[in-house]
């Protein structure tokens, strides 16, 4: 800051005073001269004093001007910093925080803000202070404007480069989207090259550097096309790479070749494995994808879509109860209902198509109105679907493809690309779900016997593809085995699904012949294996006997043998582990009730929580069978012991259920110290007829009637029968009294036959 000079010597007025000692001795002339000189000194002193005051005032003003100019310059510099870098507290966005086009667009506005801030600070000063301010703030303004310009130039370059690189990416996308069209592919490549050179120019690259960037960008397009092909067809990707290897940058060739080797190997393994399976069995492992009818609305299913719908059909859904009720109500296949719902909406009750179809069954408003249902209500929509299928079946004669045409096109004879595609799509799903219809049926048992042939064919295919490569051969064998195992499982699933559909309808409706089945069920019956058809015929006989008041018992030998096979160790070739292995045994002597009982037992045995206990139960049953086989009476009548073991097993199962229902531990039945011990000899032998009863039966020509529903024979302290049939069943005097009455359940029949509990 400038300082104000302070007077430190005597006053200017002291210079005009007369020396006192000279006055008394002066002459008048001398005194006048002295007075004149004194007056002159006083005047000079006054002048000097005025000059000093003015200088002091000017110094003070200069100080004030400098202080104001510096304050205004500081204020401007702070504003300039805020404008360039931003100030969150003041809500000012900084120009240097802007990027790309935003910075380009806002450059002029921020330049104006800087100039306005400079002018606003300058205008607040007087002219003298403004001159001082210009000296201070001018360089700050120039610096801020220069920094702003530098940032704008950098962001302009970045933006233009980004735009050029974006054009390269766009060219790659254009080329990939039209890769199958040569002209479009080449046009995309030309766009890539032009944009690549433009981006190099922006970055100051030229000559070799620009050419390297161009080749790198083109290589990226070829790499992207290779990977695009690799997703769907690795073999085609391999060929594309080999045909255009010169377009790939050397640094990426190794990685691409390694990936292609892995993916093409996987595709060759899949192809050779499927071929080996087909050559050995005469069947493809999965149904083909549907034909493409080039429809404008309905598109052909991919294999992934077919597999997805099949998976939905096989999985439990929240609508299964409604589906089963509808199937029973209208006598149609629940699997077919579920298949159509999965294909129509994927079980989405809120689905709405571009054509206006709504809900889980995709009914149009007009169809829903005709049926009197709300298409968005799943229960009503599924019922409406059932009625449409029944209506279609009456005209389709069991031909499911005609039902499909009816459902989509409104008539069993409807045609057109969309209807044809819809029908073909569902046909492909059925081929995958039920198995192909062409050719002689390939049963699971026949297929299991072809495993060695499948593996031999796999090794032959592998040797033809890659001679002398044992690793590849093992991979193809594993793939062929996978196809074989999956197909065995699928065939069992198809067999069981078809069988249960027909079986449940026969039992529920009491059908006594195939001619009584609805057309759709007749078509399903036609696809059953021969053994399952025989089983259904046995069920017809059961229903006929039931209508006549008779009860059809299981063959104890078949029942006991089936139960034995269910409990064999895992890996034993005779072991039964799938429900589809039990239903064919109806044809060999199981009745329907016992087949269901054995299926339940098998499922419980296969569950981790029941496995140990079920093994214990079956151990007790096997011990009881040995005791019965060794009894004296079994020697006299060889069929009595198997029947007695059969009755014992059912009685034990019922006793276990009774204990569980009462909250008691069924383990006490296996404790020799317990009064309820199941293997107490007197209780086991109570299931064998006495010698006298055997003789009486032979004399009367009566046959024992196993029922499989013997009441609990293990009740403590119950009296032992002195005579009677196995399990305490008293003989009835006439054959007619032994027949089940119309509408009588097995339990009611047994109660009427006066079963008595054994000790």
Order of alpha helices (4+ residues) and beta strands (2+ residues): alpha-alpha-alpha-alpha-alpha-alpha-alpha-alpha-alpha-alpha-alpha-alpha-alpha-alpha-alpha-alpha-alpha-alpha-alpha-alpha-alpha-alpha-alpha-alpha-alpha-alpha-alpha-alpha-alpha-alpha
